[in-house]
Amino acid sequence: MSEIVYPPVIWTAIGLFRALDLKIRVEGADRVPRQGGAVLVSNHISYLDFIFAGFAARPAKRLVRFMAKKEVFDHRISGPLMRGMHHIPVDRAAGAGSYASALRALKGGEVVGVFAEATISRSFTVKEIKNGAIRMAAATGVPMIPMALWGTHRLWTKGHPKRLTQRHVPVTILVGEPIYPKRGDDMAVHTVELHARMSELLDRAQRGYPEIPPGAWWQPRHLGGTAPTPEEAEAMDKAEADRRHSTDTPG
């Protein structure tokens, strides 16, 4: 397929990383296969995560096709870019179509990126995850590769102002060992394993992160920060969903 849009976007992002002097550390990039399909599964803490998750695939010279909510594709600015990079829109009211598109991409040898939590984690811990990534890997016989991002939320995350011009921010990208789900496997078992792997990677990224001031808003509560606890974050998400539902529902 034509790649007119994706390469320039990558080089623009790299230029911005350099201009901001972001301290990006990547470990395990060699676990992204250089050819053939794969499902890359990341935690989700920032609106910019797809840029940094895709950065982990650069050493393998792969372009990741991310699954993202349909609203991003409907936006007048981001929409043309997302379509030009051949990302996969997800309509939560009609998920079968996006699932089928992801399967076609995997069978065609593409790397598909998935944020299995579906939404940004306000607690900066791994939320409950969906099993769609596991089912896709099992259906197509490709590896599923867990990964963790840390530091991206300091630039732009839910409930906090954008800090897109902040300089010298450390960003950690850890890529874990692949998992090989098969047809007929217990998806619940793989879901537990994937959650554990992602949580282990994220914990390692968090504990090894440099220059953590006490009480930082961007640090999880269990590590001395002031981010919401998972329980508080869940309540905030529910309240937001209820407000959105009441607005969308005709009165």
Backbone as CSV, one residue per row, in Angstrom:
resi,resn,N_x,N_y,N_z,CA_x,CA_y,CA_z,C_x,C_y,C_z
1,MET,0.834,-1.188,0.000,0.000,0.000,0.000,0.877,1.249,0.000
2,SER,0.318,2.345,-0.502,1.071,3.590,-0.602,1.364,4.166,0.781
3,GLU,2.592,4.642,0.964,3.000,5.222,2.249,3.457,6.669,2.043
4,ILE,2.560,7.501,1.564,2.888,8.895,1.306,2.881,9.708,2.601
5,VAL,1.998,9.354,3.534,1.776,10.173,4.733,2.621,9.734,5.921
6,TYR,2.711,8.421,6.172,3.327,7.924,7.402,4.789,8.362,7.566
7,PRO,5.674,8.161,6.572,7.082,8.548,6.765,7.283,10.020,7.125
8,PRO,6.615,10.968,6.434,6.791,12.365,6.840,6.317,12.646,8.266
9,VAL,5.243,11.975,8.682,4.757,12.156,10.050,5.810,11.673,11.052
10,ILE,6.434,10.531,10.749,7.475,9.998,11.637,8.642,10.974,11.749
11,TRP,9.100,11.482,10.615,10.250,12.381,10.651,9.913,13.705,11.326
12,THR,8.674,14.156,11.183,8.241,15.357,11.903,8.264,15.118,13.400
13,ALA,7.755,13.951,13.821,7.748,13.612,15.250,9.168,13.530,15.794
14,ILE,10.059,12.898,15.048,11.455,12.783,15.499,12.087,14.173,15.634
15,GLY,11.773,15.059,14.684,12.284,16.423,14.768,11.795,17.137,16.010
16,LEU,10.526,16.935,16.359,9.975,17.546,17.572,10.610,16.950,18.827
17,PHE,10.823,15.623,18.829,11.486,14.987,19.975,12.854,15.625,20.213
18,ARG,13.578,15.843,19.119,14.916,16.430,19.244,14.847,17.880,19.703
19,ALA,13.888,18.621,19.162,13.760,20.028,19.537,13.423,20.176,21.016
20,LEU,12.616,19.273,21.517,12.229,19.311,22.930,13.239,18.587,23.825
21,ASP,14.219,17.957,23.202,15.241,17.208,23.929,14.611,16.170,24.858
22,LEU,13.628,15.440,24.320,13.017,14.367,25.106,14.032,13.256,25.321
23,LYS,14.089,12.732,26.528,15.054,11.684,26.869,14.374,10.325,26.693
24,ILE,14.344,9.839,25.454,13.613,8.611,25.145,14.515,7.395,25.323
25,ARG,14.049,6.471,26.147,14.780,5.215,26.373,13.906,4.054,25.910
26,VAL,14.431,3.252,25.004,13.696,2.098,24.471,14.448,0.824,24.825
27,GLU,13.744,-0.146,25.386,14.322,-1.462,25.664,13.454,-2.539,25.036
28,GLY,14.084,-3.528,24.441,13.359,-4.673,23.890,12.824,-4.466,22.495
29,ALA,13.289,-3.433,21.791,12.788,-3.180,20.438,13.064,-4.348,19.500
30,ASP,14.076,-5.161,19.811,14.399,-6.314,18.969,13.316,-7.387,19.016
31,ARG,12.369,-7.246,19.941,11.260,-8.215,20.037,10.147,-7.925,19.033
32,VAL,10.203,-6.786,18.380,9.246,-6.498,17.310,9.769,-7.174,16.043
33,PRO,9.020,-8.107,15.449,9.531,-8.848,14.293,9.766,-7.946,13.085
34,ARG,10.791,-8.266,12.321,11.132,-7.476,11.141,10.224,-7.778,9.953
35,GLN,9.502,-8.876,10.025,8.541,-9.182,8.966,7.416,-10.027,9.541
36,GLY,6.290,-10.037,8.867,5.148,-10.813,9.320,4.278,-10.044,10.296
37,GLY,3.087,-10.543,10.501,2.124,-9.891,11.367,2.475,-9.991,12.841
38,ALA,2.001,-9.042,13.623,2.165,-9.051,15.075,1.162,-8.067,15.662
39,VAL,0.764,-8.331,16.896,-0.114,-7.418,17.626,0.704,-6.781,18.739
40,LEU,0.843,-5.472,18.695,1.585,-4.722,19.699,0.569,-4.162,20.688
41,VAL,0.680,-4.553,21.966,-0.330,-4.176,22.969,0.312,-3.307,24.044
42,SER,-0.158,-2.069,24.154,0.445,-1.119,25.079,-0.554,-0.651,26.139
43,ASN,0.003,-0.193,27.260,-0.821,0.544,28.218,-1.174,1.899,27.613
44,HIS,-2.073,2.636,28.274,-2.579,3.877,27.684,-2.664,4.958,28.764
45,ILE,-1.734,5.933,28.688,-1.691,6.989,29.704,-1.711,8.383,29.092
46,SER,-1.677,8.483,27.758,-1.554,9.786,27.119,-2.230,9.794,25.761
47,TYR,-2.622,10.982,25.330,-3.168,11.131,23.988,-2.096,10.958,22.912
48,LEU,-0.845,10.931,23.311,0.270,10.811,22.369,0.850,9.397,22.313
49,ASP,0.225,8.454,22.983,0.830,7.129,23.127,1.087,6.425,21.807
50,PHE,0.212,6.636,20.828,0.416,5.915,19.564,1.722,6.340,18.896
51,ILE,2.134,7.600,19.100,3.393,8.063,18.505,4.573,7.324,19.128
52,PHE,4.561,7.205,20.454,5.693,6.597,21.146,5.667,5.069,21.047
53,ALA,4.483,4.482,21.046,4.407,3.033,20.859,4.925,2.659,19.474
54,GLY,4.587,3.456,18.479,5.091,3.213,17.134,6.597,3.409,17.030
55,PHE,7.140,4.282,17.884,8.578,4.541,17.891,9.361,3.267,18.216
56,ALA,8.762,2.384,19.026,9.435,1.136,19.402,9.635,0.209,18.210
57,ALA,8.850,0.395,17.152,8.952,-0.466,15.979,9.920,0.072,14.934
58,ARG,10.493,1.253,15.161,11.402,1.838,14.163,12.653,0.992,13.916
59,PRO,13.301,0.434,14.960,14.491,-0.385,14.681,14.197,-1.569,13.762
60,ALA,12.971,-2.099,13.836,12.581,-3.208,12.963,12.084,-2.720,11.602
61,LYS,12.071,-1.388,11.435,11.610,-0.770,10.186,10.167,-1.156,9.867
62,ARG,9.330,-1.136,10.927,7.918,-1.465,10.761,7.063,-0.232,11.011
63,LEU,5.948,-0.140,10.297,4.946,0.898,10.506,3.751,0.241,11.188
64,VAL,3.387,0.744,12.340,2.320,0.132,13.138,0.974,0.745,12.750
65,ARG,-0.007,-0.110,12.503,-1.370,0.336,12.206,-2.180,0.283,13.503
66,PHE,-2.429,1.442,14.080,-3.111,1.485,15.377,-4.622,1.467,15.222
67,MET,-5.264,0.786,16.147,-6.713,0.819,16.247,-7.077,1.993,17.163
68,ALA,-7.892,2.901,16.646,-8.254,4.105,17.395,-9.737,4.394,17.199
69,LYS,-10.308,5.089,18.171,-11.747,5.333,18.110,-12.117,6.158,16.884
70,LYS,-13.284,5.907,16.368,-13.769,6.498,15.122,-13.750,8.020,15.159
71,GLU,-13.984,8.603,16.336,-14.050,10.059,16.457,-12.747,10.729,16.014
72,VAL,-11.613,10.037,16.226,-10.323,10.599,15.804,-10.268,10.707,14.288
73,PHE,-10.882,9.747,13.597,-10.894,9.740,12.133,-11.898,10.763,11.582
74,ASP,-12.877,11.140,12.398,-13.877,12.109,11.959,-13.382,13.545,12.091
75,HIS,-12.311,13.751,12.858,-11.784,15.100,13.080,-11.187,15.649,11.782
76,ARG,-11.387,16.943,11.520,-10.967,17.529,10.238,-9.450,17.549,10.063
77,ILE,-8.690,17.561,11.179,-7.231,17.578,11.074,-6.639,16.183,11.232
78,SER,-6.999,15.515,12.324,-6.406,14.197,12.573,-6.949,13.126,11.631
79,GLY,-8.184,13.299,11.162,-8.803,12.288,10.311,-8.004,11.965,9.053
80,PRO,-7.667,12.971,8.226,-6.886,12.682,7.019,-5.529,12.050,7.328
81,LEU,-4.904,12.466,8.434,-3.614,11.881,8.796,-3.775,10.413,9.180
82,MET,-4.786,10.116,9.994,-5.004,8.736,10.437,-5.320,7.826,9.257
83,ARG,-6.145,8.313,8.348,-6.473,7.503,7.169,-5.257,7.361,6.264
84,GLY,-4.472,8.423,6.135,-3.284,8.364,5.295,-2.231,7.407,5.820
85,MET,-2.220,7.213,7.152,-1.270,6.270,7.758,-1.857,4.864,7.860
86,HIS,-3.071,4.690,7.339,-3.744,3.386,7.282,-3.980,2.793,8.679
87,HIS,-4.271,3.680,9.635,-4.694,3.193,10.944,-6.127,2.657,10.833
88,ILE,-6.601,2.019,11.874,-7.876,1.289,11.802,-8.908,1.929,12.719
89,PRO,-9.983,2.496,12.154,-11.011,3.119,12.998,-11.833,2.081,13.746
90,VAL,-12.159,2.416,14.993,-12.961,1.524,15.828,-14.272,2.236,16.162
91,ASP,-15.359,1.680,15.655,-16.695,2.166,15.988,-17.240,1.246,17.070
92,ARG,-17.331,1.766,18.291,-17.727,0.905,19.408,-19.153,0.402,19.281
93,ALA,-19.944,1.063,18.439,-21.313,0.589,18.218,-21.356,-0.517,17.168
94,ALA,-20.266,-0.682,16.429,-20.213,-1.710,15.378,-18.784,-2.236,15.300
95,GLY,-18.373,-2.945,16.349,-16.983,-3.377,16.475,-16.552,-4.460,15.514
96,ALA,-17.505,-5.189,14.944,-17.140,-6.308,14.072,-16.362,-5.844,12.853
97,GLY,-16.697,-4.675,12.336,-16.024,-4.180,11.144,-14.560,-3.859,11.397
98,SER,-14.273,-3.205,12.531,-12.884,-2.865,12.848,-12.084,-4.120,13.170
99,TYR,-12.721,-5.091,13.814,-12.051,-6.352,14.122,-11.658,-7.062,12.817
100,ALA,-12.582,-7.088,11.858,-12.307,-7.720,10.568,-11.182,-6.988,9.833
101,SER,-11.150,-5.659,9.927,-10.083,-4.885,9.278,-8.731,-5.207,9.904
102,ALA,-8.710,-5.362,11.229,-7.458,-5.704,11.907,-6.982,-7.093,11.504
103,LEU,-7.897,-8.037,11.381,-7.520,-9.389,10.956,-6.928,-9.375,9.550
104,ARG,-7.525,-8.596,8.661,-6.996,-8.507,7.286,-5.580,-7.936,7.302
105,ALA,-5.360,-6.913,8.139,-4.030,-6.311,8.220,-3.008,-7.316,8.748
106,LEU,-3.367,-8.067,9.779,-2.456,-9.058,10.354,-2.139,-10.165,9.360
107,LYS,-3.163,-10.646,8.668,-2.950,-11.683,7.661,-2.097,-11.173,6.504
108,GLY,-2.141,-9.862,6.290,-1.322,-9.259,5.250,0.089,-8.925,5.711
109,GLY,0.432,-9.346,6.939,1.791,-9.149,7.425,2.036,-7.834,8.137
110,GLU,0.981,-7.120,8.517,1.133,-5.832,9.178,1.278,-6.003,10.700
111,VAL,1.851,-4.975,11.336,1.867,-4.886,12.796,0.697,-3.995,13.204
112,VAL,-0.178,-4.530,14.042,-1.359,-3.793,14.492,-1.162,-3.389,15.950
113,GLY,-1.365,-2.112,16.246,-1.215,-1.607,17.604,-2.556,-1.487,18.307
114,VAL,-2.607,-1.953,19.551,-3.849,-1.973,20.321,-3.595,-1.406,21.720
115,PHE,-4.497,-0.553,22.179,-4.501,-0.112,23.571,-5.631,-0.882,24.256
116,ALA,-5.263,-1.966,24.920,-6.248,-2.937,25.399,-7.124,-2.407,26.529
117,GLU,-6.711,-1.304,27.160,-7.550,-0.711,28.209,-8.693,0.101,27.601
118,ALA,-8.597,0.399,26.318,-9.615,1.136,25.554,-9.593,2.638,25.842
119,THR,-9.371,3.046,27.091,-9.318,4.465,27.429,-8.081,4.751,28.267
120,ILE,-7.739,6.030,28.367,-6.575,6.445,29.153,-6.789,6.136,30.626
121,SER,-5.767,5.620,31.269,-5.816,5.317,32.700,-5.468,6.563,33.500
122,ARG,-6.418,7.079,34.255,-6.171,8.262,35.088,-5.288,7.936,36.285
123,SER,-5.271,6.664,36.703,-4.471,6.270,37.868,-3.032,5.957,37.477
124,PHE,-2.770,5.862,36.172,-1.447,5.524,35.632,-1.001,4.124,36.043
125,THR,-1.984,3.272,36.292,-1.763,1.839,36.443,-2.531,1.166,35.308
126,VAL,-2.316,-0.125,35.107,-3.012,-0.823,34.022,-4.438,-1.150,34.452
127,LYS,-5.397,-0.617,33.721,-6.802,-0.871,34.001,-7.189,-2.285,33.561
128,GLU,-8.449,-2.622,33.766,-8.984,-3.870,33.206,-8.819,-3.818,31.692
129,ILE,-8.371,-4.912,31.104,-8.118,-4.915,29.663,-9.133,-5.782,28.918
130,LYS,-9.320,-5.453,27.653,-10.195,-6.219,26.774,-9.390,-7.347,26.126
131,ASN,-10.089,-8.363,25.626,-9.375,-9.517,25.058,-9.292,-9.485,23.531
132,GLY,-9.659,-8.357,22.921,-9.658,-8.287,21.466,-8.295,-8.553,20.851
133,ALA,-7.233,-8.002,21.467,-5.880,-8.210,20.936,-5.505,-9.686,20.977
134,ILE,-5.904,-10.351,22.031,-5.595,-11.773,22.185,-6.331,-12.589,21.129
135,ARG,-7.594,-12.287,20.945,-8.385,-13.014,19.949,-7.833,-12.809,18.541
136,MET,-7.377,-11.591,18.249,-6.810,-11.321,16.918,-5.532,-12.117,16.698
137,ALA,-4.673,-12.135,17.712,-3.423,-12.883,17.585,-3.702,-14.375,17.407
138,ALA,-4.650,-14.899,18.189,-4.982,-16.322,18.112,-5.587,-16.669,16.745
139,ALA,-6.438,-15.789,16.234,-7.126,-16.067,14.971,-6.182,-16.046,13.778
140,THR,-5.082,-15.289,13.880,-4.178,-15.140,12.738,-2.829,-15.826,12.943
141,GLY,-2.608,-16.380,14.135,-1.364,-17.100,14.397,-0.135,-16.212,14.486
142,VAL,-0.320,-14.973,14.919,0.809,-14.043,15.031,1.143,-13.812,16.507
143,PRO,2.350,-13.362,16.815,2.693,-13.080,18.207,1.995,-11.829,18.722
144,MET,1.747,-11.834,20.021,1.210,-10.665,20.708,2.321,-10.133,21.614
145,ILE,2.667,-8.868,21.450,3.830,-8.319,22.136,3.393,-7.249,23.129
146,PRO,3.511,-7.509,24.436,3.134,-6.500,25.430,4.200,-5.420,25.538
147,MET,3.777,-4.227,25.877,4.734,-3.150,26.077,4.189,-2.157,27.090
148,ALA,5.070,-1.287,27.584,4.681,-0.263,28.540,5.317,1.060,28.181
149,LEU,4.525,2.119,28.315,4.993,3.485,28.108,4.951,4.226,29.431
150,TRP,5.924,5.090,29.643,5.912,5.916,30.856,6.578,7.255,30.557
151,GLY,5.967,8.325,31.026,6.472,9.667,30.804,5.683,10.434,29.766
152,THR,4.999,9.741,28.872,4.220,10.402,27.820,3.086,11.239,28.409
153,HIS,2.560,10.802,29.554,1.434,11.500,30.181,1.821,12.878,30.705
154,ARG,3.093,13.112,30.902,3.543,14.419,31.374,3.377,15.488,30.294
155,LEU,3.237,15.049,29.036,3.061,15.975,27.921,1.589,16.284,27.655
156,TRP,0.744,15.231,27.735,-0.684,15.458,27.459,-1.479,14.225,27.898
157,THR,-2.319,14.410,28.903,-3.146,13.308,29.363,-4.510,13.824,29.791
158,LYS,-5.379,12.917,30.094,-6.746,13.260,30.452,-6.788,13.996,31.802
159,GLY,-7.533,15.096,31.834,-7.735,15.815,33.080,-6.638,16.786,33.460
160,HIS,-5.654,16.982,32.564,-4.548,17.896,32.845,-4.264,18.744,31.608
161,PRO,-3.740,19.949,31.792,-3.437,20.807,30.631,-2.361,20.185,29.741
162,LYS,-2.418,20.511,28.469,-1.352,20.092,27.550,-0.039,20.745,27.958
163,ARG,1.028,19.981,27.851,2.375,20.511,28.088,3.275,20.105,26.926
164,LEU,2.808,20.385,25.716,3.465,19.882,24.512,4.803,20.545,24.236
165,THR,5.074,21.653,24.898,6.361,22.319,24.682,7.323,22.079,25.849
166,GLN,6.950,21.217,26.778,7.820,20.933,27.920,9.081,20.214,27.438
167,ARG,10.211,20.663,27.883,11.481,20.123,27.410,12.091,19.144,28.409
168,HIS,12.978,18.298,27.884,13.811,17.395,28.677,13.008,16.327,29.437
169,VAL,11.814,16.020,28.987,10.993,15.018,29.683,11.515,13.618,29.360
170,PRO,11.822,12.803,30.366,12.205,11.415,30.087,10.979,10.593,29.664
171,VAL,11.142,9.767,28.661,10.087,8.852,28.204,10.688,7.453,28.132
172,THR,10.031,6.520,28.784,10.489,5.128,28.803,9.551,4.261,27.978
173,ILE,10.122,3.435,27.104,9.360,2.516,26.260,9.961,1.126,26.445
174,LEU,9.201,0.236,27.068,9.682,-1.122,27.321,8.852,-2.116,26.518
175,VAL,9.519,-2.976,25.762,8.847,-3.995,24.953,9.132,-5.353,25.574
176,GLY,8.071,-6.106,25.862,8.214,-7.385,26.549,8.331,-8.575,25.610
177,GLU,8.491,-9.735,26.218,8.567,-10.983,25.460,7.220,-11.286,24.802
178,PRO,7.227,-11.805,23.578,5.965,-12.099,22.902,5.204,-13.245,23.552
179,ILE,3.900,-13.198,23.384,2.989,-14.251,23.825,2.355,-14.839,22.560
180,TYR,2.133,-16.161,22.554,1.630,-16.820,21.353,0.296,-17.526,21.631
181,PRO,-0.810,-16.776,21.697,-2.112,-17.430,21.892,-2.502,-18.231,20.652
182,LYS,-3.213,-19.306,20.888,-3.634,-20.183,19.787,-5.155,-20.324,19.793
183,ARG,-5.675,-20.692,18.660,-7.108,-20.975,18.562,-7.480,-22.059,19.581
184,GLY,-8.583,-21.868,20.247,-9.043,-22.845,21.221,-8.501,-22.618,22.615
185,ASP,-7.529,-21.714,22.772,-7.005,-21.408,24.108,-8.074,-20.711,24.947
186,ASP,-7.884,-20.757,26.251,-8.764,-20.041,27.178,-8.371,-18.562,27.134
187,MET,-9.221,-17.733,26.580,-8.918,-16.306,26.440,-8.791,-15.622,27.796
188,ALA,-9.547,-16.122,28.788,-9.484,-15.518,30.117,-8.099,-15.695,30.737
189,VAL,-7.500,-16.854,30.503,-6.149,-17.118,31.026,-5.144,-16.173,30.370
190,HIS,-5.244,-16.018,29.061,-4.332,-15.118,28.350,-4.546,-13.660,28.775
191,THR,-5.802,-13.307,29.074,-6.091,-11.940,29.502,-5.403,-11.637,30.821
192,VAL,-5.466,-12.586,31.738,-4.787,-12.422,33.029,-3.279,-12.309,32.822
193,GLU,-2.743,-13.178,31.949,-1.302,-13.149,31.684,-0.881,-11.828,31.051
194,LEU,-1.644,-11.345,30.070,-1.302,-10.093,29.409,-1.341,-8.933,30.385
195,HIS,-2.352,-8.889,31.229,-2.454,-7.818,32.226,-1.250,-7.852,33.161
196,ALA,-0.865,-9.054,33.588,0.288,-9.188,34.487,1.574,-8.744,33.807
197,ARG,1.755,-9.128,32.543,2.976,-8.754,31.810,3.058,-7.241,31.639
198,MET,1.952,-6.626,31.236,1.931,-5.180,31.053,2.173,-4.454,32.374
199,SER,1.575,-4.962,33.444,1.749,-4.341,34.758,3.189,-4.442,35.233
200,GLU,3.823,-5.585,34.981,5.231,-5.765,35.373,6.133,-4.796,34.610
201,LEU,5.895,-4.669,33.313,6.687,-3.749,32.507,6.487,-2.301,32.969
202,LEU,5.231,-1.936,33.229,4.939,-0.573,33.662,5.567,-0.281,35.019
203,ASP,5.486,-1.235,35.934,6.083,-1.039,37.257,7.595,-0.838,37.140
204,ARG,8.226,-1.603,36.254,9.673,-1.454,36.066,10.006,-0.081,35.483
205,ALA,9.182,0.366,34.537,9.403,1.686,33.950,9.220,2.788,34.994
206,GLN,8.205,2.640,35.825,7.929,3.655,36.849,9.024,3.712,37.905
207,ARG,9.457,2.541,38.370,10.455,2.512,39.452,11.846,2.910,38.958
208,GLY,12.094,2.781,37.670,13.386,3.168,37.132,13.413,4.561,36.523
209,TYR,12.319,5.292,36.690,12.201,6.619,36.079,13.031,7.637,36.860
210,PRO,13.748,8.515,36.168,14.616,9.475,36.868,13.870,10.683,37.415
211,GLU,14.454,11.290,38.432,14.030,12.602,38.924,12.545,12.660,39.251
212,ILE,12.132,11.883,40.240,10.725,11.873,40.635,10.556,12.744,41.878
213,PRO,9.929,13.914,41.761,9.715,14.755,42.942,8.626,14.157,43.823
214,PRO,8.678,14.364,45.132,7.641,13.825,46.015,6.287,14.452,45.709
215,GLY,5.254,13.611,45.715,3.895,14.103,45.498,3.582,14.535,44.086
216,ALA,4.335,14.042,43.086,4.101,14.444,41.692,2.717,13.995,41.228
217,TRP,2.027,14.874,40.505,0.685,14.532,40.027,0.727,13.387,39.030
218,TRP,1.856,13.227,38.366,1.970,12.223,37.307,2.508,10.885,37.813
219,GLN,2.690,10.776,39.116,3.161,9.527,39.701,1.982,8.781,40.337
220,PRO,1.872,7.445,40.169,0.751,6.722,40.770,0.784,6.801,42.290
221,ARG,-0.375,6.677,42.876,-0.501,6.852,44.323,0.342,5.851,45.101
222,HIS,0.398,4.596,44.628,1.117,3.575,45.388,2.627,3.774,45.364
223,LEU,3.089,4.704,44.523,4.519,5.015,44.487,4.803,6.421,45.024
224,GLY,3.845,6.966,45.774,4.062,8.245,46.438,3.567,9.459,45.686
225,GLY,2.904,9.261,44.547,2.369,10.381,43.793,0.969,10.749,44.245
226,THR,0.377,11.700,43.551,-0.970,12.154,43.920,-2.001,11.851,42.840
227,ALA,-1.678,10.967,41.897,-2.663,10.542,40.908,-3.809,9.822,41.610
228,PRO,-4.989,9.801,41.009,-6.099,9.066,41.629,-5.760,7.583,41.809
229,THR,-6.317,6.971,42.824,-6.186,5.523,42.965,-6.989,4.864,41.842
230,PRO,-6.755,3.585,41.565,-7.573,2.917,40.542,-9.069,3.020,40.829
231,GLU,-9.443,2.942,42.101,-10.861,3.025,42.465,-11.407,4.433,42.203
232,GLU,-10.624,5.441,42.572,-11.051,6.819,42.315,-11.131,7.089,40.817
233,ALA,-10.170,6.579,40.078,-10.157,6.777,38.631,-11.367,6.119,37.974
234,GLU,-11.728,4.942,38.454,-12.900,4.249,37.908,-14.166,5.060,38.145
235,ALA,-14.283,5.648,39.341,-15.447,6.473,39.656,-15.483,7.719,38.764
236,MET,-14.323,8.309,38.502,-14.251,9.475,37.623,-14.658,9.111,36.200
237,ASP,-14.198,7.963,35.723,-14.569,7.508,34.383,-16.068,7.272,34.271
238,LYS,-16.639,6.688,35.317,-18.081,6.414,35.305,-18.874,7.716,35.287
239,ALA,-18.438,8.687,36.097,-19.133,9.969,36.131,-19.060,10.658,34.772
240,GLU,-17.902,10.576,34.119,-17.747,11.171,32.793,-18.657,10.485,31.782
241,ALA,-18.716,9.150,31.836,-19.578,8.399,30.916,-21.044,8.734,31.145
242,ASP,-21.426,8.895,32.408,-22.814,9.245,32.722,-23.167,10.629,32.186
243,ARG,-22.238,11.583,32.318,-22.484,12.933,31.792,-22.620,12.898,30.277
244,ARG,-21.750,12.141,29.632,-21.804,12.039,28.175,-23.111,11.401,27.722
245,HIS,-23.546,10.385,28.444,-24.791,9.699,28.104,-25.984,10.627,28.272
246,SER,-25.994,11.408,29.345,-27.114,12.314,29.592,-27.169,13.416,28.547
247,THR,-26.000,13.814,28.029,-25.946,14.835,26.976,-26.411,14.274,25.644
248,ASP,-26.038,13.007,25.369,-26.389,12.389,24.091,-27.848,11.921,24.041
249,THR,-28.449,11.687,25.201,-29.814,11.170,25.268,-30.824,12.307,25.109
250,PRO,-31.739,12.218,24.142,-32.748,13.277,23.971,-33.562,13.452,25.246
251,GLY,-33.799,14.684,25.623,-34.550,14.960,26.851,-36.033,15.137,26.574
